[in-house]
Amino acid sequence: MGSQTFVNDRFRFSLSKAAGRGLDMPLLLTVIALTVFGLIMLYSASFDYSFNEYGSAAYMFLRQLRWLGIGVVAAFILSLFDYHLWRKLIVFAMLGTIGLLVAVLLINEIRLGATRTLFEGSYQPSELAKLMAVIYLSVWLYAKRDELHRVGFGLIPLGVILGIIGGLIYLQPDLSAAGTVLILGGLLFFLAGADIKQIVFLLALALVIGWVVVQFSDTGRDRVGSFIAGFQNPTNASYHVRRSFEAIVKGGVFGVGVGQANTKLTGLPFAPTDSIFAVVAEELGLFGSALLIALYGALIWRGLVVARRAPDMLGTLLASGVTFWIALEAVINMAVMVGLMPFAGNALPFVSAGGSNLVATLCAVGIVLNISRQGVETRNLEEDEWRSFGAVVDLRRWNGRRRVSRSRRSQRANG
């Protein structure tokens, strides 16, 4: 008993001593670059709005810096926090998140026609809900990994979980956040190795639900109608998208220069938040927009590398889930601004003003960094059943196989 305790203590000590060695430096540097880029563009996009609304040109910038400080501390703590402990804590964390979503509806702070915030608009629980949904579903899918092919243990419980979280967010109403949660749930179910028939059924169900929402939601019907009209003829697009097109055209290849854009001064809606990509395109042009997209591409690449090297399936699901979440937020925001998707209020990660999104995103990065550390230190010591993310990739290469291969034993562990 004493010798076993000694071995465990030595193991924990070796992990803590090597805390910095397994850190994925390309991922960390990419996040730093995105954050610096975001701060520069946020100040440029917000100084006029901040001065008119708050009497100080730097108000939104300084507030974003305060949230950044909180997010960096949280990310650092989570980078040291063993992600396996989420298996014990996630139920309480999810109950707390659901409580916050219910509190939003009960307190009923109405801002811009929606009820999404607490504490006089300073906190938006739906951003935390997206992260908690990824963690909860990763833990749940990991626990049920041997039973996912059974509808009663896989698809139905997944639908209940997503229905509760997505439904509470939808009631705010926040269609884009609810849709993001549902998409992430489907992706994680896919990555966990669900049966192809279940995936097809889930996609069909999602399409039906989406159609129903559009038919019975004034907001959804208006956004889809504006998108279709604008897609057919850009001059018939919504005012928001038309002003975004104007900014992009003015930017050209190299832009008009940081701080020199005028579309943000003449009515571009929500320039520091939803429309900040249009400001990037006008001030930095096609070159700066491509640079920003390349940074997101680098983040996705490193996130999936961490997922592939994770010591177990739980780490794979967590790393890939939060990576796809950040990627999805970025893609939706940029696609809306160029008229390729119906309007959605998703923030541009690390760039848009908004403390809730920034802190949640940095927390997600902290979790991925913890997985990267453990992937280096513990791969040959972890469970026999870990699955490489590459198994999912192999399945999607049209190789004719119907399902992701089940648990496999690490070559190093066998050796």
PyMOL commands that set and color helices and strands:
alter all, ss='L'
color gray80, all
select helices_A, chain A and resi 2-17+25-54+59-80+83-107+125-143+155-170+175-191+196-216+218-232+234-236+239-251+263-265+276-309+313-337+355-377+379-381+390-395+411-414
alter helices_A, ss='H'
color red, helices_A
select strands_A, chain A and resi 110-111+114-115
alter strands_A, ss='S'
color yellow, strands_A
deselect
rebuild
show_as cartoon
